[in-house]
């Protein structure tokens, strides 16, 4: 509840029954809600989120169990609730539906929530793909090559196309970007298959989420409560945690410095927070720590929900000024150590033993310490957390559809857009190269055909010349044969004509001489 300009969360279990509240201007000092399963963390989260909304602060919730979407419906009056309202003296308590926007990476339980490959960046994407250091370096080079060639990386097919393009001849990029091997590119490509199976195909694309759409107020001035359905996403812990880390970094880059504000611009609640840090490389942990430290000055509060404070690295835990500790069990030595660590994180209250109380808390009870208006941690108090004003539990499919239809964000995000990006540009380039190769191949084939035809022509000419010469030789042989056959006859005839000629000549001479003599 938002009362007397403070976020009223619980009642202290002391003689005066003091209100335990968060001062709005200290809400961006971050916080933690910890406790074993079934001790009331979800109720505390709902009460905090409702209080922020009443204060005019937009909220984001990761709904891992599917029971936070009920904020879009008013709570139900029961005998138990009436007893609690009277016990706590909750004057003006009303069951209220809060302005709620439902989201889902898979597009089933809410509006589709997407980002682009470029916005995710190589560092977080490498964690998502489970790449080693060498593969991460190559992935960074892929991003650089895409930027230098003005190719947008929007979805997984864009990234896959870039990898295929580079794998054709990695050596052509080595001089300008560093060594790239086909084996490394192949390993990254194989990791993409796993990511696609886990929902990456739906998560990466456009329209990408504009975080400004989460920073909205209703007509009555209440902050919108953005609920991400994680009931399926939680089964892909790497995708879940990487998405949340992307949100933090994206918000940090988007918002300008705001300094100290009267209330936060927005508050994030990250359920199952241990997933953010499990198996995260040191470079990523350093980035998380830096972001948590600095995002406060941009008016953003981050609240982690987890079973034990030990789930969060000390460097991050030290930045969490507002603390709610539900019961922890101390069955094992490790549990006992966690209880002691949780107790030492509070400012001591001389009225009770903090470590002992942590193990004795009932459902809905918690140890709470919030920062006062000067930023000083308050003395730890054993408290009863207030009941939420909205519906406790899951909602029906019909209620979910109704909530989504009312939200003006729906038309903007419900339909995926696939504009020209690396995939389309590379497809054109591949097609142009294929067309060029085809043209070159056709030219080669044409040249081969022409050469073949020329050879055949030359062969025909040679054959014709050979045949001509062969005919001439045949004609010569025939002529010589005829000449040889006619030679005896010719000789005979010649001899005959020679003899006849001589006889005729002699007769002629005789006749001539005879005539001369007579004269």
Secondary structure, 3 states (H helix, E strand, C coil): CEECCEEEEEEECCCCCCEEEEEHHHHHHCEEEECCCCCCHHHHHHHHHHHHHHCCCEEEEEECCCCCHHHHCECCCCHHHHHHHHHHCCCCCCCCCCCEEEEECCCCCCEECCECHHHHHHHHHHHHHCCCHHHHHHHHHHHHHHHHCCCCCCCHHHHHHHHHHHHHCCHHHHHHHCCCCHHHHHHHHHHHHHHHHHHHHHHECECCCCHHHHCCECCCCCECEEEEECCCHHHCHHHHHHHHHHHHHHHHHHCCCCCCCCCCCEEEEECCCHHHHCCCCHHHHHHHHHHHHHHHHHCEEEEEEECCHHHCCHHHHCCCCEEEECCCCCCCHHHHHHHHHHHHCCCCCCCCCHHHHHHHCCCCEEEEECECCCCCECCCEEEEECCCCECCCCCCHHHHHHHHHHCCCHHHHCCCECCCCHHHHHHHHHHHHHHHHHHHHHHHHHHHHHHHHHHHHHHHHHHHHHHHHHHHHHHHHHHHHHHHHHHHHHHHHHHHHHHHHHHHHHHHHHHHHHHHHHC
